[in-house]
Amino acid sequence: MNAPELGLPMTVPADGLPARVRIHEVGARDGLQNEKAIVPTAVKAEFVRRLAGTGLTTIEATSFVHPKWVPQLADAEDLYRAVSDLPVSLPVLVPNERGLDRALALGARRVAVFASATESFAKANLNRTVDESLAMFEPVVRRAKAQDVHVRGYLSMCFGDPWEGPVPVAQVVKVCRALLDMGCDELSLGDTIGVATPGHVTALLTALTEAGVPVSALAVHFHDTYGQALANTLAALQRGVGTVDASAGGLGGCPYAKSATGNLATEDLVWMLRGLGIDTGVDLDRLVATSVWMAAHLGRPSPSRTVRALSHQEQ
């Protein structure tokens, strides 16, 4: 018998945590954008469909970035058309007004811009300063909101930068406030190189609350470079955060930050939340099966410990 058949994990709730967590699944976009070999559009579309079949309600589909920068996502239009009939939210990244035009032309109702808390990463990722990148996003957000489109603001390097080292909390708060004031509906706080620890997470969330940023507008996006992603997620939940980014099978990294390893695996997150009695609406068995299927297409086992345990893959 495997663990779920034995009634494991045992549900033991903890005080001060949300009753439900919305998982913002990023596997199809953030998970696949870093792959060296091009994943066929049909495989990506089937991946999204299988993820939708697990009960996930928010599945980030693709990015309307120029193919020169992220060749893996050159099929954005074709992929979006192939999955747009699904009864789930399908957010897409739009780096600029041209990207927004492409997304709106396909009927996208949820878009995201991708900002940086540090000058070094803004230069590497956007070839702009932080202020210049915010100026570039302002008309994107304004136009999207004028059409009642939901806008998420991703903020990278919230906890550490591979060039600059520690990132002052006040610096992160300043950019968060700028994105909210611009009109973003939601902010995703990114630990792009996976160096956050729980105390740092708590300190940043406390500072954001003191700066008037509602916790209901916040999501967290942790990488598991140093094995801290679940601990950091729990710290965020204890501060009232109810949206967590995760990637099926732990896929993904960041093409502009070579020290970034995989995202928090959705299966590992669901296992922890199930044990805490927190509802996600996700069928863990179906999710594991989906990640095993995708891992076979990529030609390597999933790094998710939960996937390996429940699918009896080699450890």
N, C-alpha and C positions, 0 to 999 in steps of 0.2 A: 504494500500500500504506500502511496505517496502522501506527502504532508496534508494537502487539502482533504483527501479521503479520510484522514484521521482527525479532521476537524481543526487543523492547524493552519495559520497561527491562531492561538486562542485569543479571543477578543478581550482586551483589558483596557478600557478607556482611561484617558488621563485628563485631569482638570485643565480648563483654560484653552482648549483646542476647538477649532470650528467643527460643526457637525458634518459638514460636507466640504469637499475640496474639488474645484474644477481643474482638471488636468488639461493644460495647453500642450497638445502633442506636436512635437517639432521634428519627428523622425523623417518625414518625407521631404522636408526642406533642409533644415539644419543638419539632419542626419546624413543625407545623401550628397550635399553640396561639396563635401570634402573627398568624395570617392575619386580615385585616380581613373578608373575605367568608367566610361559613360554607361549609366544604367538606362536600358530602353524605356521609352515613355510608357509602353504597355505594362511593364513591370512596376513602374512607379504608380500608375493608375490602379493596378490591382492591389498594391500595398496600401494606398489610401482607402480603397474599398474595404479591404480586410480590417484596417484599423477602425473604420466606421462601424463595422460589424461587431466590434468588441464592446461598444457602448460609449466610446469616446465621443464627445460632442463638439470639440474644437480641434481641428486637424490642420495645421499650417501646411498649405499645399505646395507653394513654390515661391520664387522671387522674380520680379520683373526687372532684373538687373541686366546690364549689357552682357551678352554671351562671352565677350572678350575677357571679362573679369571672372566670371564663374561659368565655365563651359558646361558644367554638369546640369545647369538650369536653363540651357538654351531653348528647351522645349516648353517654356512656361505656358504659352498660349494653348498648345496642343494638350498638355496635361490638364490645365484648368477646364477646358471644354470636356475632357473625358470623365471628369469627376463632379462637375457642377450640378448634376442632378441629385447628388447625395443629400439627405436630410440632416446635414451637420453644418456647423460654421467652418468655412474654409478661408482663413486669413491668408494674405499674400504680402510679401515685402515689396515696397515701392521706394527705390532709392532717391527718386527725383520726380519732377512733373511728367517727364516722358513715361516713366514707369507707372505713374498713376493713370495716365491716359490709357495705357495698355490694359491695366487692371479694370478700369471703369468700363472700357469697351466690351469686356467680357461679362459685366454684371457683378463684379466683386463688391461685396458689402462690408468687408472687414479688411483693412490694410494696416501696414506697419512701416514706420520709419526706423532707421538704425543709427543711433547717435553714439558718441563716445564721451566718457567722463574725463579722458586725458587727451592732451595735445598730440602725443606720440602716436596713439592708435588712430586718432582722427586723421592724421597725416597718412598713415599706412593704409587705412581702410577707405578713406574718402578723398584723400589728397587735398584736405582743407584743414583749417584750424577749427577748434570747437565752435567758436562764434560763427565762422563762415558756414559750417555745416548746419547749424541751427537756422541761419538765414536761408539756406537752401531748402530746409524742410518747411519753413513757415508757409509758403504758398501751397505746398502739397497738403499740409494739414488743413489750411483754410478752405481749399477747394473741396477736399474730401468731406469736411464737416458741412459745407454748404449743400451737399447732396445726401446728408444724413448717413454717411458712411462712418462706421466705427474705426477709430484710429488708435493703434497701440504704438507706444514709443519704447523701442529697445534701447537700453543704455549699457554699453559694454564697459569693461574695466572698472567696475564699481568697487572692487576689493583689492586690486593690485594690477600692475602693468609690467609687461616684460622688459620695457625700456626704462620706465621711471620708478619702478618699485612700488612702495606704499602709495595709496591714493588717499589724500585727506578726505574725511567724511564730509566736511563743509563743501568741498569741491563737487562731490557727487550730488549733494543736496541742491546746490546752485543749478546744475544742469537739469535735474529732475523738475525743479520749480519752473525753469524755462520751458520745458516740454509740456508741462501741465498748463501753464499760462498761454501757451501757443494753441491749446485746444485738444491735446491728446486725452483720450478717455481712460487710458490704462498705461501704466509704466511697468516694464519688465526689467528688473535689476539683475544684470549679468555678471557672474563671476567667471569671466571669459577664460582665465588660465587656471581656475580651480584652486585659488590660494586662500579663500575665505575660511574663517573658523567661526563657531557659533557666537562667541562674544562680539566679534566684529559685525556679524549680521544683526545682532540685537542693537548694537550701538548705532548702526546706520538707520535701522527702522525707527528707533527712538528719535533720532535727529530729524528724520523726515516728518514724523508726527508733530514734533515741536515746530517745524517749519510750515505746518498747515496742510501737509500732503495727507489726504485720507487713506487709511490702510486699505479701504475697499477698492482703491484705484491701483493697488500694487500687486505685482506678481514677482516671483523669484525664478532665476534661471541659473542653476548651479552645474558646474562641471566637476567630475569626480577625480581629477588629477591626483590629489593626495588622499582620496578616500573619505572626503569630508561632506559629500553632497547630501546624504541623508541627515547627518547631524545638523547641517546648516538649514535644511528644509524644516526640521523639527523646531529649530530656534525661530524660524520665520512664522511657523504655525502658532507658536506660543505668543507671538506678537500680533496675531489676528489676521495674518495673510491667508487668503482663501483660494488663491490661484497659483499653481505650480507648473512650470514648464518641465517637460520630460520628453525623452526620445525612446521610442520602442527599441528594445534590445541594446540600449546604450550607444546607439550610433551617433557619430558626429564629432566635430571639433570646430576649428575656425581656420579658414584658409589664410587669414592674415595674422594669426598668432600661433606660430608653430609649436609653442609649448602647451597649447590647449589639447587635452585629450577628450575622451568621450563625455557626452552629456549624462546627466542622471538618467538611469534606465527607468522607463515607465513601469516595468514589472517590479523592480525593487521598491519603487515608490508605492505602488498599489499594495504590495505585501505589507509594508510598514503601516500604511493607512488602514488596511483591513484589521491588523492587530490592534490598532488604536480605536477601532469602532467608527472610523470616519468613512462616510459614504462617498464613493466616486462614480458609481454606476457602471464600472468597468468589469467585464468578465475576464478574470485573470487567465483562465485556461485558453480562451480564444486569443488573448493577447500574446501569450507565450507561443502558441502555434503560429501566429503571424510572424513573430520575430524569428522563429526557427526557419520558416519558409523564406523570409528575406535573407537570413544569413546564408542559406543554401545558394541563393542567387548571387550573393557577394563572394561566395567561396571561402568563408571563414566562420568559425563559431561566434555566437554572440558573447560580448564581454559581460552581459548581465548575469550576476550570480543567481538570481531567481530563475531566469530562463534556463541556465545550466542545471540547476537543482531539479526543476520541475520537468525538464525534458530529458534528464539523465544523460546530458552531454558530458564529454570528458572535461574534468575540472582544470 
